[in-house]
Amino acid sequence: MHVPTHILSGWCIGNVFRLTARERLFCMAAATLPDLDGASYAFGKEAYWTYHHVACHNLLFAVVTAAVLAAFSARRAPAFIVYLGLAHVHFVLDYVGSGPGWPIDYGWPLWKSRWVNPDAWEFSGWQNRAAAGGLLLWTVAIAVVRRRTPVEMVSPSLDAKLVRRPPPAGVGFDTVARPRPGVAGGTLASPGSRRD
Ligand SMILES: [Zn+2]
């Protein structure tokens, strides 16, 4: 499935849980990182056909990336489970929406376990566009209700503009955002919210 769809899947599902801003960023990473093996295209089409959906679309890669991201998270054990789950959401989305003939080598390189879906949607099919549209609507709903967007960590000022609130202090790559007791979703709940 398309990379923006994977990113939004990580964002939307990450917002289901009580996570920090950094952890939500990691959710988007966990949901997207398996597509790193698409970089094999730089070495030619043959390498792409050989390694895409193989090198990073497997359980070992999912566990390693979830562990690395969890190591930099506030609550490592629950974060690890969420990140591992999101990698599997990626695999399932690819299984149904990457087009017929794209296997996923789930056991690579440890054992042989190849998922093949002969009835997968076409990559450019309406189902993939519908999935992207649904996630986009979900993202808008999060912006309206929770007042935060996927750019909350990479650009806190843009995030604040998009949801029309003052930029939060101490949130961004320079700070480890931690949840406060009683505040839904962590430090980005906005005590200074305004409407206009
Ligand atoms: Zn993929």
Boltz pocket constraint, residues with backbone or C-beta under 6 A from the ligand:
constraints:
  - pocket:
      binder: B
      contacts: [[A, 1], [A, 34], [A, 35], [A, 57], [A, 90], [A, 94]]
      max_distance: 6.0
